[in-house]
Amino acid sequence: MSQNNIKKIKKLVGLALKDAKDKTVLVKVTSVKVHPLYKKRYFRTKKYLVHTETDVKQGQTVVISETKPFSRKKSWQFVQVVVPKDKK
């Protein structure tokens, strides 16, 4: 009986809000939800504390991934900076 118990790692795209702390960035992730009865779309935002070794500046769009906890509030890790298409 062989089962594949491979957990998919969640990746989210968000906006870096604060970079004041050392090795920590506050990232805001916005998602679109649909109401089950009325079918209206609405936005939900959530803020995550993200561990980073590199320099991430405020206002950059970043990709973060779920990882083992670094501290009590940090369980997300910085992956890369997303470059807008018009600035390539």
C-alpha positions as CSV (number, residue, x, y, z in Angstrom):
1,M,0.0,0.0,0.0
2,S,2.0,3.0,-1.2
3,Q,0.4,6.4,-0.9
4,N,1.8,9.7,-2.1
5,N,1.7,11.8,1.0
6,I,3.5,14.8,-0.7
7,K,2.2,18.0,0.6
8,K,1.8,20.8,-2.0
9,I,3.6,24.0,-0.9
10,K,1.4,27.0,-1.0
11,K,2.7,30.0,-2.9
12,L,1.1,33.5,-2.7
13,V,1.7,36.8,-4.5
14,G,1.5,40.0,-2.4
15,L,2.8,43.5,-1.9
16,A,5.6,44.3,0.6
17,L,4.3,46.9,3.1
18,K,7.1,47.2,5.7
19,D,10.7,46.3,5.6
20,A,11.8,48.0,8.8
21,K,12.8,44.8,10.7
22,D,16.0,42.8,10.0
23,K,15.2,39.7,7.9
24,T,11.4,40.2,8.2
25,V,9.0,41.8,5.7
26,L,5.3,42.5,6.1
27,V,3.4,41.3,3.0
28,K,-0.2,42.0,2.1
29,V,-1.9,39.4,0.1
30,T,-5.3,40.2,-1.6
31,S,-7.6,37.5,-2.8
32,V,-11.0,37.5,-4.6
33,K,-13.9,35.6,-3.0
34,V,-17.3,34.9,-4.5
35,H,-20.4,35.0,-2.3
36,P,-22.1,31.6,-2.4
37,L,-25.7,32.9,-2.7
38,Y,-25.4,36.3,-4.4
39,K,-22.4,35.5,-6.6
40,K,-20.9,39.0,-5.9
41,R,-17.1,39.2,-5.9
42,Y,-15.4,40.9,-3.0
43,F,-11.8,41.3,-1.9
44,R,-10.1,39.8,1.2
45,T,-6.7,41.0,2.4
46,K,-4.4,39.3,4.8
47,K,-1.0,40.3,6.1
48,Y,1.9,37.9,6.6
49,L,5.2,38.3,8.3
50,V,7.8,36.8,5.9
51,H,11.3,35.7,6.5
52,T,13.9,37.0,4.0
53,E,17.7,37.0,3.7
54,T,17.8,39.4,0.8
55,D,16.9,43.1,0.5
56,V,13.2,43.5,-0.2
57,K,12.0,47.1,-0.6
58,Q,8.6,48.6,0.4
59,G,6.2,48.6,-2.5
60,Q,7.6,45.6,-4.4
61,T,5.4,42.7,-5.5
62,V,6.8,39.4,-4.1
63,V,6.2,35.7,-4.2
64,I,6.1,33.9,-0.8
65,S,5.9,30.3,0.1
66,E,4.8,28.4,3.2
67,T,7.5,26.8,5.3
68,K,8.3,25.6,8.7
69,P,8.0,28.2,11.4
70,F,10.9,30.6,11.9
71,S,9.3,32.2,15.0
72,R,5.9,32.4,16.6
73,K,4.5,34.6,13.8
74,K,6.7,33.9,10.8
75,S,5.9,30.7,8.9
76,W,6.3,32.1,5.3
77,Q,9.5,32.6,3.3
78,F,10.4,35.0,0.5
79,V,10.9,33.4,-2.9
80,Q,11.3,36.1,-5.5
81,V,10.4,39.6,-6.6
82,V,7.9,39.8,-9.4
83,V,8.9,42.3,-12.1
84,P,6.1,44.1,-13.9
85,K,5.8,43.4,-17.6
86,D,6.1,47.1,-18.6
87,K,9.5,47.4,-16.8
88,K,11.3,44.4,-18.4
